[in-house]
């Protein structure tokens, strides 16, 4: 119970560091307008590079940094936000292509009008329900925490049944050390994002974080799918414990527990960061989902420890495997979109296609192409797993 609460505190600390108060949006809009006008004037003087830098600053240093972009996305419309972001891109493209001053001025005026419309929409917005932010936050913490609980409870039960209670202290100590390590990782990660990271570099870091989360999610999904069998899971736990016990060292067994807990804590931090990157006005719903997950894990841990609760392993692993894969598809769309905002990847927009922010669906060839690739990888993983099982059974 204590370990579950400590892990929750570590994640809560990281999420608290990522929250920020929103400024007055009217003032933000005026600052953007002034900078856009300055960029047009700079371009007219013949300094195209300086004009483009000013547009970048108006987006990264004001629109995105002050939170107008993220609040618009969560409280009003992801589609309208994407259109405004695309207009920033169009102004920069006009400058880069060396178009005449009138064309650049026209694109700039359109951008200013769209930002003003964003602010007006915010004034009339009642906000989203936030349940789209609550559910992933709850399920991520529940899934990761439940896997750590299953590993620890299995190790503890095995040690007790085999008469190796002397190793329990090492398991507990290393588990607590893993929670502390997760806490340090959360602090380090949040510090990187909040200090000395602004503008394009922040967008690139957030995009890279999301893509790395996709990689981990795919591996986790494949690992879970492979353990969706009672005998397979038992062999995994027995092998983990027997190897440690026969080694004759408490440190080896403790390190096995450390890895089990730290891996889950690190993954929670990674996945929550991807959620918080696009949270804005729904931050409180992520916290609510986080709190609900902590309560659920505490109840589950108590129930399993006292033999009250039995979790059917196959449905659990199959469900969570699918969940991790769906999150991977969502995160890859959001990650590519962040890299587009950071100027690393170009934008090929499909007008008329919807934006479904909660699923990471954006109407660009780059984001949709990346999601299609992840889906194909998932199909390949399933086919490979099915072909491999008969061979493993005959081996």
C-alpha positions as CSV (number, residue, x, y, z in Angstrom):
1,X,0.0,0.0,0.0
2,X,2.8,2.4,0.9
3,X,4.7,1.7,-2.3
4,X,1.6,2.4,-4.4
5,X,1.1,5.8,-2.6
6,X,4.8,6.7,-3.0
7,X,4.7,6.0,-6.7
8,X,1.6,8.2,-7.0
9,X,3.4,11.0,-5.1
10,X,6.3,10.8,-7.6
11,X,4.0,11.1,-10.6
12,X,2.0,13.9,-8.9
13,X,5.2,15.8,-8.2
14,X,6.1,15.7,-11.9
15,X,2.6,16.7,-13.0
16,X,2.5,19.6,-10.6
17,X,5.8,21.0,-12.1
18,X,4.2,20.9,-15.5
19,X,1.1,23.0,-14.6
20,X,1.0,26.8,-15.2
21,X,-1.5,29.6,-14.9
22,X,-3.0,31.2,-17.9
23,X,-2.5,34.9,-18.7
24,X,-5.0,37.3,-20.1
25,X,-5.7,36.1,-23.6
26,X,-6.6,39.6,-25.0
27,X,-3.1,40.8,-24.1
28,X,-1.6,37.7,-25.7
29,X,-3.5,38.4,-28.9
30,X,-2.3,42.0,-28.9
31,X,1.3,41.0,-28.4
32,X,1.1,38.5,-31.3
33,X,-0.4,41.2,-33.5
34,X,2.3,43.6,-32.8
35,X,5.0,41.1,-33.5
36,X,3.4,40.0,-36.8
37,X,3.2,43.7,-37.9
38,X,6.9,44.0,-37.0
39,X,7.7,40.9,-39.0
40,X,6.0,42.3,-42.1
41,X,7.8,45.6,-41.7
42,X,11.1,43.7,-41.3
43,X,10.4,41.7,-44.4
44,X,9.6,44.9,-46.3
45,X,13.0,46.3,-45.3
46,X,14.6,43.3,-47.0
47,X,15.4,41.2,-43.9
48,X,13.6,37.9,-44.7
49,X,15.5,35.9,-42.0
50,X,14.7,38.5,-39.3
51,X,11.0,38.5,-40.4
52,X,10.8,34.7,-40.1
53,X,12.5,34.8,-36.7
54,X,9.8,37.2,-35.5
55,X,7.0,35.0,-36.7
56,X,8.7,32.1,-34.9
57,X,8.9,34.1,-31.7
58,X,5.2,35.1,-32.0
59,X,4.3,31.5,-32.1
60,X,6.8,29.7,-29.9
61,X,7.4,32.6,-27.5
62,X,3.8,33.9,-27.2
63,X,1.0,31.8,-28.8
64,X,2.5,28.4,-27.6
65,X,4.5,29.4,-24.5
66,X,1.7,31.6,-22.9
67,X,-0.7,28.7,-23.3
68,X,-3.2,30.1,-25.8
69,X,-2.6,27.2,-28.2
70,X,-3.1,24.5,-25.6
71,X,-6.1,26.1,-23.9
72,X,-7.8,26.6,-27.3
73,X,-7.1,23.0,-28.2
74,X,-8.7,21.6,-25.1
75,X,-11.4,24.1,-24.4
76,X,-12.7,25.2,-27.8
77,X,-11.7,23.3,-30.9
78,X,-8.7,21.2,-31.9
79,X,-9.5,21.9,-35.5
80,X,-9.6,25.7,-35.1
81,X,-6.3,25.5,-33.2
82,X,-4.7,23.5,-36.0
83,X,-5.9,25.9,-38.6
84,X,-4.4,28.8,-36.7
85,X,-1.1,27.0,-36.3
86,X,-1.1,26.2,-40.0
87,X,-1.6,30.0,-40.7
88,X,1.6,30.7,-38.7
89,X,3.3,28.1,-41.0
90,X,1.8,29.8,-44.1
91,X,3.2,33.2,-43.1
92,X,6.7,31.7,-42.7
93,X,6.4,29.9,-46.0
94,X,5.4,33.1,-47.8
95,X,8.5,34.8,-46.3
96,X,10.8,31.8,-47.1
97,X,9.5,31.6,-50.8
98,X,10.3,35.3,-51.3
99,X,6.7,36.3,-52.1
100,X,5.9,40.0,-52.5
101,X,5.2,42.2,-49.5
102,X,1.5,42.4,-50.2
103,X,1.1,38.6,-50.1
104,X,3.1,38.4,-46.8
105,X,1.0,41.3,-45.4
106,X,-2.2,39.5,-46.4
107,X,-1.2,36.3,-44.8
108,X,-0.2,38.2,-41.6
109,X,-3.5,40.0,-41.4
110,X,-5.3,36.6,-41.8
111,X,-3.2,35.3,-38.9
112,X,-4.0,38.2,-36.7
113,X,-7.7,37.8,-37.4
114,X,-7.5,34.1,-36.6
115,X,-5.8,34.7,-33.3
116,X,-8.4,37.3,-32.4
117,X,-11.1,34.8,-33.2
118,X,-9.4,32.3,-30.9
119,X,-9.6,34.7,-28.0
120,X,-13.2,35.5,-28.7
121,X,-14.0,31.8,-28.8
122,X,-12.3,31.3,-25.4
123,X,-14.4,34.1,-23.9
124,X,-17.6,32.2,-24.9
125,X,-16.2,28.7,-24.2
126,X,-17.6,26.5,-21.5
127,X,-14.7,24.1,-21.9
128,X,-14.7,20.4,-22.7
129,X,-16.0,17.7,-20.4
130,X,-12.5,16.6,-19.7
131,X,-13.3,12.9,-19.5
132,X,-11.1,12.4,-22.6
133,X,-8.2,13.5,-20.4
134,X,-9.4,11.6,-17.3
135,X,-9.7,8.2,-18.9
136,X,-6.2,7.8,-20.3
137,X,-4.7,9.2,-17.0
138,X,-6.7,6.6,-15.0
139,X,-6.0,3.7,-17.3
140,X,-2.3,4.4,-17.7
141,X,-1.7,4.5,-13.9
142,X,-4.0,1.5,-13.3
143,X,-2.3,-0.6,-16.0
144,X,1.3,0.2,-15.0
145,X,0.7,0.0,-11.3
146,X,-1.3,-3.2,-11.6
147,X,1.6,-4.9,-13.5
148,X,4.1,-3.8,-10.8
149,X,1.7,-5.1,-8.1
150,X,1.3,-8.5,-9.9
151,X,5.1,-8.9,-10.1
152,X,5.7,-7.9,-6.5
153,X,2.8,-10.0,-5.1
154,X,4.0,-13.0,-7.0
155,X,7.6,-12.6,-5.8
156,X,6.5,-12.2,-2.2
157,X,4.1,-15.1,-2.3
158,X,6.7,-17.4,-3.9
159,X,9.3,-16.4,-1.2
160,X,6.8,-17.1,1.6
161,X,5.8,-20.5,0.1
162,X,9.4,-21.6,-0.5
163,X,10.6,-20.6,3.0
164,X,12.8,-17.7,1.9
165,X,11.2,-15.0,4.0
166,X,14.7,-13.6,4.7
167,X,14.7,-12.1,1.3
168,X,11.5,-10.1,1.8
169,X,13.4,-7.2,3.4
170,X,15.5,-6.8,0.2
171,X,12.4,-6.9,-2.0
172,X,10.7,-4.2,0.0
173,X,13.9,-2.0,0.2
174,X,14.6,-2.2,-3.5
175,X,11.0,-1.6,-4.3
176,X,11.1,1.6,-2.3
177,X,14.4,2.5,-3.9
178,X,12.7,2.1,-7.3
179,X,9.9,4.5,-6.3
180,X,12.6,7.0,-5.2
181,X,14.4,6.5,-8.6
182,X,11.1,7.2,-10.4
183,X,10.7,10.4,-8.3
184,X,14.2,11.5,-9.3
185,X,13.5,10.7,-12.9
186,X,10.3,12.7,-12.8
187,X,12.1,15.7,-11.3
188,X,14.9,15.5,-13.9
189,X,12.5,15.2,-16.8
190,X,10.3,18.0,-15.6
191,X,13.4,20.2,-15.1
192,X,14.6,19.6,-18.6
193,X,11.2,20.7,-20.0
194,X,10.6,23.7,-17.8
195,X,14.1,25.2,-17.6
196,X,16.2,26.5,-20.5
197,X,13.8,24.9,-23.0
198,X,11.7,27.2,-25.0
199,X,10.4,27.8,-28.5
200,X,11.3,25.3,-31.2
201,X,13.5,23.3,-28.9
202,X,10.6,22.6,-26.5
203,X,8.4,21.5,-29.4
204,X,11.1,19.2,-30.7
205,X,11.7,17.7,-27.2
206,X,8.0,17.1,-26.6
207,X,7.7,15.5,-30.0
208,X,10.7,13.3,-29.4
209,X,9.3,12.3,-26.0
210,X,6.0,11.3,-27.5
211,X,7.7,9.2,-30.2
212,X,9.9,7.5,-27.6
213,X,6.7,6.8,-25.7
214,X,5.4,5.1,-28.9
215,X,8.4,2.9,-29.0
216,X,8.0,1.9,-25.4
217,X,4.2,1.4,-25.8
218,X,4.8,-1.0,-28.8
219,X,7.3,-3.0,-26.9
220,X,5.0,-3.1,-23.8
221,X,2.0,-4.1,-26.0
222,X,4.0,-6.9,-27.5
223,X,5.3,-8.0,-24.1
224,X,1.8,-8.1,-22.6
225,X,0.4,-10.0,-25.6
226,X,3.1,-12.6,-25.1
227,X,2.2,-13.0,-21.4
228,X,-1.6,-13.3,-22.0
229,X,-1.5,-16.9,-20.8
230,X,-1.6,-18.2,-17.2
231,X,1.2,-20.7,-17.7
232,X,3.4,-18.3,-19.6
233,X,3.1,-15.7,-16.8
234,X,3.8,-18.3,-14.1
235,X,6.9,-19.4,-16.0
236,X,8.1,-15.8,-16.2
237,X,7.6,-15.2,-12.5
238,X,9.1,-18.5,-11.4
239,X,12.1,-18.1,-13.6
240,X,12.6,-14.5,-12.3
241,X,12.5,-15.7,-8.6
242,X,14.3,-19.0,-8.9
243,X,17.2,-17.4,-10.7
244,X,17.5,-14.9,-7.9
245,X,17.1,-17.3,-5.0
246,X,19.5,-19.9,-6.3
247,X,22.1,-17.2,-6.8
248,X,22.2,-17.0,-3.0
249,X,22.2,-13.2,-2.9
250,X,19.5,-10.9,-1.6
251,X,20.8,-8.2,-3.9
252,X,19.9,-10.1,-7.0
253,X,16.4,-10.7,-5.9
254,X,16.0,-7.1,-4.7
255,X,17.3,-5.8,-8.1
256,X,14.6,-7.9,-9.9
257,X,12.0,-6.2,-7.7
258,X,13.7,-2.8,-8.4
259,X,13.5,-3.3,-12.1
260,X,9.8,-4.4,-12.0
261,X,8.8,-1.3,-10.0
262,X,11.1,1.3,-11.6
263,X,10.1,0.2,-15.2
264,X,6.5,0.9,-14.4
265,X,7.2,4.2,-12.6
266,X,9.4,5.4,-15.5
267,X,6.7,4.4,-18.0
268,X,4.0,6.2,-16.0
269,X,6.1,9.4,-16.0
270,X,6.8,9.1,-19.7
271,X,3.2,8.5,-20.7
272,X,1.9,11.2,-18.3
273,X,4.3,13.7,-19.9
274,X,2.8,13.0,-23.3
275,X,-0.7,13.6,-21.8
276,X,0.4,16.8,-20.1
277,X,1.9,18.2,-23.3
278,X,-1.6,18.7,-24.6
279,X,-3.5,19.0,-21.4
280,X,-4.0,22.7,-20.7
281,X,-7.4,23.4,-19.3
282,X,-8.0,19.6,-18.7
283,X,-5.0,19.3,-16.3
284,X,-7.4,18.9,-13.3
285,X,-9.1,16.0,-15.1
286,X,-5.7,14.3,-15.5
287,X,-5.1,14.8,-11.8
288,X,-8.6,13.4,-11.1
289,X,-7.8,10.3,-13.2
290,X,-4.5,10.0,-11.5
291,X,-6.1,10.2,-8.0
292,X,-8.8,7.6,-9.0
293,X,-6.0,5.4,-10.3
294,X,-4.1,5.6,-6.9
295,X,-7.3,4.7,-5.0
296,X,-8.0,1.8,-7.4
297,X,-4.4,0.5,-7.1
298,X,-4.5,0.7,-3.3
299,X,-7.8,-1.3,-3.2
300,X,-6.5,-3.9,-5.6
301,X,-3.2,-4.3,-3.7
302,X,-5.1,-4.9,-0.5
303,X,-7.5,-7.3,-2.1
304,X,-4.7,-9.4,-3.8
305,X,-2.6,-9.4,-0.6
306,X,-5.4,-10.7,1.5
307,X,-6.8,-13.2,-1.1
308,X,-10.0,-11.2,-1.7
309,X,-9.4,-10.3,-5.3
310,X,-8.4,-12.6,-8.2
311,X,-7.5,-11.0,-11.5
312,X,-8.0,-13.2,-14.7
313,X,-4.6,-12.8,-16.3
314,X,-5.5,-13.5,-19.9
315,X,-8.3,-10.9,-20.3
316,X,-6.2,-8.4,-18.3
317,X,-3.1,-8.8,-20.5
318,X,-5.1,-8.8,-23.8
319,X,-7.1,-5.7,-22.8
320,X,-4.0,-3.8,-21.7
321,X,-2.0,-4.9,-24.7
322,X,-4.7,-3.4,-27.0
323,X,-4.9,-0.3,-24.8
324,X,-1.1,0.3,-25.1
325,X,-1.3,-0.1,-28.8
326,X,-4.1,2.4,-29.2
327,X,-2.1,4.9,-27.0
328,X,0.9,4.3,-29.3
329,X,-1.3,5.3,-32.4
330,X,-2.5,8.4,-30.5
331,X,1.0,9.4,-29.3
332,X,2.6,9.0,-32.7
333,X,0.1,11.4,-34.2
334,X,0.7,13.9,-31.5
335,X,4.5,13.5,-31.6
336,X,4.7,14.1,-35.3
337,X,2.4,17.1,-35.0
338,X,4.8,18.5,-32.3
339,X,7.7,18.1,-34.6
340,X,5.8,19.9,-37.3
341,X,5.2,22.8,-34.9
342,X,9.0,22.7,-34.2
343,X,9.8,23.0,-37.9
344,X,11.5,19.7,-38.0
345,X,8.9,18.1,-40.3
346,X,7.0,19.8,-43.1
347,X,3.2,20.1,-43.3
348,X,1.1,18.6,-46.1
349,X,-2.4,19.5,-45.0
350,X,-5.6,17.8,-46.2
351,X,-8.4,20.4,-46.1
352,X,-11.7,19.1,-45.1
353,X,-10.5,16.2,-43.0
354,X,-11.4,16.4,-39.3
355,X,-9.0,16.9,-36.4
356,X,-9.6,14.5,-33.5
357,X,-7.1,15.7,-30.9
358,X,-7.9,13.1,-28.3
359,X,-6.9,10.4,-30.7
360,X,-3.9,12.2,-32.1
361,X,-5.6,12.5,-35.5
362,X,-4.5,15.6,-37.5
363,X,-5.3,16.3,-41.2
364,X,-1.8,16.1,-42.5
365,X,-0.1,13.4,-44.6
366,X,2.8,13.2,-42.2
367,X,0.8,12.4,-39.0
368,X,-1.6,10.1,-40.8
369,X,1.2,8.3,-42.5
370,X,3.0,7.7,-39.2
371,X,-0.1,6.4,-37.6
372,X,-0.7,4.0,-40.6
373,X,2.9,2.8,-40.2
374,X,2.3,2.0,-36.5
375,X,-0.9,0.2,-37.3
376,X,1.0,-1.9,-39.9
377,X,3.6,-2.6,-37.3
378,X,0.9,-3.8,-34.9
379,X,-0.6,-6.1,-37.5
380,X,2.9,-7.5,-38.2
381,X,3.4,-8.1,-34.5
382,X,0.2,-10.1,-34.3
383,X,1.0,-12.1,-37.4
384,X,4.5,-12.8,-36.1
385,X,3.2,-13.8,-32.6
386,X,0.6,-16.3,-34.1
387,X,3.3,-17.9,-36.4
388,X,5.7,-18.2,-33.5
389,X,3.3,-19.9,-31.0
390,X,3.0,-23.2,-32.8
391,X,6.8,-23.4,-33.1
392,X,7.2,-22.7,-29.4
393,X,4.6,-25.3,-28.6
394,X,6.4,-28.0,-30.7
395,X,9.8,-27.0,-29.3
